[in-house]
Amino acid sequence: MAFADSSGGCIYGYDIPLLVHHPTADAMRVPSLLGRDVIDRWRVTYDKSVAKLAAEVISSDAEFPI
């Protein structure tokens, strides 16, 4: 899994196991969630008053300067 920072300076990669199952009708009603194994490695700030969610990478398994 990889994410790019907003300045376009780097792509951060995470080596995580993913299990993929065929979706059921019940599962389609549940929003997709990013795993805590990635989120726990970010500093996350949420400001509802300006509708902004920001994440700063603290650590990653790989970095790819662009």
Backbone torsions as a table, in degrees:
resi	resn	phi	psi	omega
1	MET	NA	139.6	-177.9
2	ALA	-138.7	148.9	178.7
3	PHE	-135.2	142.6	175.9
4	ALA	-102.1	143.5	175.9
5	ASP	-77.8	160.2	-173.8
6	SER	-67.1	-22.1	178.9
7	SER	-82.5	-9.0	179.9
8	GLY	76.9	15.3	-176.1
9	GLY	-87.6	-19.4	-174.5
10	CYS	-158.7	150.5	169.9
11	ILE	-113.0	130.5	-179.2
12	TYR	-105.1	128.5	-178.1
13	GLY	-110.2	146.0	178.8
14	TYR	-127.9	126.9	179.2
15	ASP	-94.8	97.2	-178.3
16	ILE	-130.7	144.7	176.5
17	PRO	-74.2	137.1	178.0
18	LEU	-120.3	132.9	174.2
19	LEU	-107.9	127.0	-178.3
20	VAL	-115.7	126.4	178.9
21	HIS	-119.7	157.4	174.2
22	HIS	-66.6	130.3	-178.2
23	PRO	-68.5	143.0	173.9
24	THR	-104.0	167.3	178.5
25	ALA	-59.9	-39.2	179.3
26	ASP	-65.7	-40.9	-177.9
27	ALA	-67.0	-28.4	-178.5
28	MET	-69.1	-17.2	178.8
29	ARG	-86.7	-10.4	-177.6
30	VAL	-95.0	131.6	179.8
31	PRO	-67.1	150.4	177.5
32	SER	-69.8	137.8	-178.6
33	LEU	-125.2	137.6	174.1
34	LEU	-79.1	138.4	-175.7
35	GLY	-68.6	148.8	178.0
36	ARG	-63.3	-23.1	179.1
37	ASP	-63.5	-23.2	174.4
38	VAL	-95.7	-49.3	-176.9
39	ILE	-58.4	-35.1	179.8
40	ASP	-65.0	-11.4	-179.5
41	ARG	-103.7	13.9	178.2
42	TRP	-121.2	157.9	166.2
43	ARG	-101.8	116.3	-173.7
44	VAL	-111.3	133.7	177.4
45	THR	-125.8	131.2	178.1
46	TYR	-124.2	125.7	177.9
47	ASP	-125.0	97.5	-177.0
48	LYS	-62.0	-33.3	-175.7
49	SER	-61.9	-25.9	177.8
50	VAL	-119.0	13.3	178.1
51	ALA	52.0	52.0	-177.5
52	LYS	-127.2	130.4	172.7
53	LEU	-121.9	121.4	-178.1
54	ALA	-126.6	146.0	177.2
55	ALA	-131.8	134.4	175.9
56	GLU	-112.7	129.2	-178.9
57	VAL	-72.6	124.8	174.2
58	ILE	-93.6	-43.2	176.5
59	SER	-150.8	156.9	176.6
60	SER	-150.6	167.3	178.1
61	ASP	-81.5	-22.4	-179.5
62	ALA	-156.3	149.0	175.2
63	GLU	-129.7	136.0	-178.9
64	PHE	-126.4	97.6	178.9
65	PRO	-60.6	139.8	178.7
66	ILE	-125.1	NA	NA
